[in-house]
């Protein structure tokens, strides 16, 4: 049966260990998080082992992602390389990386290409795959998959980003054969409304999501990236995780044709 996962602390109110324990008890198999300080990162990895979950991916920082393409990157490459190191520390085999930010990122540049090449090569050295995630610009991700055709680089399909950042553009027919991880969430499908609702709480077409995953031949996990504090902030965290579990189980059944 296909594995299902959830992002760490989709809702506040539990410690790292409590959150992982509750998620595992419900039936979640995998987890992802952002980059934490080293001691905490290692501890999260230990909690995953303790409760039988996989620490599937780390999401690399992206606060000033566009700097990667500029002459002065203000430490962005170092942050990405550090994410690879933390993947090793935590036992997570994949780093999820953005290629740009916003609707008007810089053009693709030679210095940016060189930096991403350094990142991919460093990932190969450390046995960490780089998963590039769809944002607003097709050209960036198309360049990446042409530049790095081997299995050390793959695609992270964020279906919520597709809904609100690039309505009408479908990434899976283009890059589904490179899919190595997913980010599953819902929103209003209004441009830039990246709400991170639970599946089936917004306007997303999850029949399409399920069909796109089936058509790609991808057999990996379905990973939730959810937690809109305005919509769900009043929920008990355990109730939220339980409801998240029900939603992703429903999508798994649709995806696997059960």
C-alpha positions in Angstrom: 0.0 0.0 0.0 1.3 3.5 -0.9 2.8 5.4 2.0 1.3 8.6 3.3 3.0 11.5 5.1 2.5 14.8 6.8 4.6 17.9 7.4 6.0 18.4 10.9 3.9 20.7 13.0 1.1 21.2 10.5 -0.7 22.7 13.6 0.7 24.0 16.8 0.3 22.5 20.3 2.5 19.4 20.4 6.2 18.9 20.9 8.2 17.2 18.1 8.0 13.9 19.8 4.3 14.1 20.6 3.5 15.2 17.0 5.5 12.3 15.5 4.1 9.8 18.0 0.5 10.9 17.3 1.0 10.9 13.5 2.6 7.4 13.5 -0.2 6.0 15.8 -2.8 7.1 13.3 -1.0 5.4 10.4 1.2 8.1 8.8 4.4 6.5 7.5 6.5 9.5 6.5 7.3 13.0 7.5 9.0 16.1 6.2 10.1 19.4 7.8 12.1 22.5 7.1 15.7 22.8 8.2 16.1 23.0 12.0 19.1 23.7 14.2 21.4 20.7 14.2 20.6 19.1 17.6 16.9 19.4 17.0 17.2 18.0 13.4 19.0 14.9 14.7 16.4 14.5 17.5 13.5 14.6 15.0 15.3 11.9 13.0 15.6 9.8 16.2 11.9 10.3 17.0 11.0 9.1 13.5 13.1 5.9 14.0 11.6 5.4 17.5 8.0 5.5 16.2 8.6 3.8 12.9 8.3 6.8 10.5 10.5 7.8 7.6 12.0 11.2 7.6 11.4 11.5 3.9 12.5 15.0 2.9 13.8 18.3 4.2 12.5 21.5 2.7 15.4 23.8 1.9 15.2 27.5 2.9 13.9 29.9 0.3 13.6 33.3 2.0 15.8 35.0 -0.6 15.7 32.4 -3.2 16.0 34.8 -6.2 19.5 35.8 -5.0 20.8 32.5 -6.3 20.7 33.9 -9.8 22.4 37.2 -8.9 26.1 38.1 -8.7 25.8 38.3 -4.9 23.7 35.5 -3.6 23.8 36.7 0.1 24.6 33.2 1.4 21.7 31.4 -0.5 23.9 28.6 -1.9 25.4 28.0 1.6 21.9 27.6 3.0 21.1 25.0 0.3 24.3 23.1 0.9 23.6 23.2 4.7 20.2 21.6 3.9 22.0 18.7 2.3 24.2 18.4 5.4 21.1 18.3 7.6 19.5 15.7 5.4 22.5 13.5 6.2 22.2 14.4 9.9 18.5 13.5 10.0 18.6 10.5 7.7 16.4 12.2 5.1 17.3 11.1 1.5 15.8 14.1 -0.4 16.2 17.9 -0.2 13.3 19.8 -1.7 14.5 23.0 -3.4 12.8 26.0 -5.0 14.3 27.5 -8.1 12.8 31.0 -7.8 10.3 33.1 -5.9 7.5 35.5 -6.8 6.0 36.3 -10.2 9.0 38.3 -11.5 12.2 36.4 -10.5 15.5 37.2 -12.2 16.3 35.6 -15.5 18.3 32.3 -15.6 22.0 33.3 -15.4 25.3 31.5 -15.8 26.3 32.1 -12.2 23.0 30.7 -11.0 23.5 27.6 -13.2 26.9 27.2 -11.6 25.5 27.4 -8.1 22.8 24.8 -8.8 25.4 22.5 -10.4 27.5 22.8 -7.1 24.4 21.9 -5.1 23.5 18.9 -7.2 27.1 17.7 -7.2 27.3 18.1 -3.4 24.1 16.1 -3.1 25.6 13.3 -5.1 28.6 13.3 -2.8 26.4 13.0 0.2 23.9 10.6 -1.4 21.1 13.1 -1.1 18.7 13.7 -4.0 17.6 17.2 -5.0 13.9 17.5 -5.7 13.0 20.7 -7.6 9.5 22.0 -6.8 7.2 23.7 -9.1 6.6 27.4 -8.4 5.4 30.1 -10.8 8.0 29.8 -13.6 8.1 26.9 -16.0 11.4 27.9 -17.6 13.4 27.4 -14.4 12.3 23.9 -13.7 12.5 22.9 -17.4 16.1 24.1 -17.4 16.9 22.1 -14.2 15.6 18.8 -15.6 17.4 19.3 -18.9 20.6 20.2 -17.1 20.5 17.3 -14.6 19.0 14.3 -16.4 20.3 11.6 -14.0 18.5 10.1 -11.0 20.3 12.4 -8.5 17.7 15.1 -9.4 13.9 14.7 -9.4 10.6 16.5 -9.3 8.6 17.5 -6.2 5.1 18.1 -7.5 3.2 20.6 -5.4 -0.4 20.3 -6.5 -1.4 23.3 -4.4 1.2 25.5 -6.1 -0.1 24.4 -9.5 -3.6 25.4 -8.5 -2.9 28.9 -7.3 0.4 29.9 -8.9 0.0 28.5 -12.5 -3.8 27.9 -13.0 -4.3 26.1 -16.3 -0.7 24.8 -16.5 -0.2 21.1 -15.7 3.3 20.1 -14.7 2.8 16.3 -14.4 2.5 15.6 -18.1 5.8 17.4 -18.5 7.8 16.2 -15.5 5.8 13.3 -14.0 8.4 10.8 -15.1 10.9 12.6 -12.8 8.6 12.6 -9.8 10.2 11.5 -6.5 8.1 13.2 -3.9 4.9 15.2 -3.5 3.3 18.1 -1.6 -0.4 17.7 -1.3 -2.7 20.5 -0.2 -5.7 22.5 -1.3 -6.6 26.2 -1.8 -9.2 28.5 -3.4 -7.5 28.4 -6.8 -7.3 32.2 -6.7 -3.9 33.4 -7.9 -1.3 33.5 -5.1 -3.7 32.2 -2.5 -1.4 29.5 -1.3 -3.6 28.6 1.6 -2.4 25.0 2.4 -5.9 23.7 3.3 -6.5 20.0 3.8 -7.4 18.3 0.6 -11.1 18.6 -0.3 -11.5 21.9 1.7 -10.8 24.2 -1.2 -11.5 24.3 -4.9 -8.9 21.8 -6.1 -9.8 19.0 -8.4 -8.5 15.9 -6.6 -9.8 13.5 -9.2 -7.3 15.2 -11.5 -4.5 15.0 -8.8 -5.2 11.3 -8.4 -5.3 10.6 -12.1 -2.1 12.6 -12.7 -0.2 10.5 -10.1 -1.6 7.3 -11.6 -0.6 8.3 -15.1 3.0 9.1 -14.0 3.6 5.6 -12.7 4.9 7.1 -9.4 4.6 4.7 -6.5 6.1 6.8 -3.7 4.3 8.5 -0.8 1.5 11.1 -0.8 2.9 13.8 1.4 0.6 16.4 3.0 1.8 20.0 3.3 -1.0 21.5 5.3 -1.8 23.8 8.2 -3.6 27.0 7.6 -3.7 28.5 11.2 -6.6 30.8 10.4 -8.9 28.0 9.2 -7.8 25.3 11.6 -6.3 27.2 14.5 -9.1 26.5 16.8 -8.8 22.7 16.4 -7.2 20.4 18.9 -3.9 19.3 17.3 -4.7 15.7 17.7 -8.1 16.2 16.0 -6.4 18.0 13.2 -3.9 15.3 12.6 -6.7 12.7 12.6 -8.7 14.7 10.1 -5.6 15.1 7.9 -5.1 11.3 8.1 -8.7 10.8 6.9 -8.2 13.2 3.9 -5.0 11.6 2.7 -6.3 8.1 3.1 -9.2 9.2 0.9 -6.9 10.5 -1.7 -4.7 7.4 -1.6 -7.8 5.3 -2.3 -8.6 7.5 -5.3 -5.0 7.4 -6.5 -4.6 3.7 -6.2 -8.0 2.9 -7.6 -9.3 1.3 -4.4 
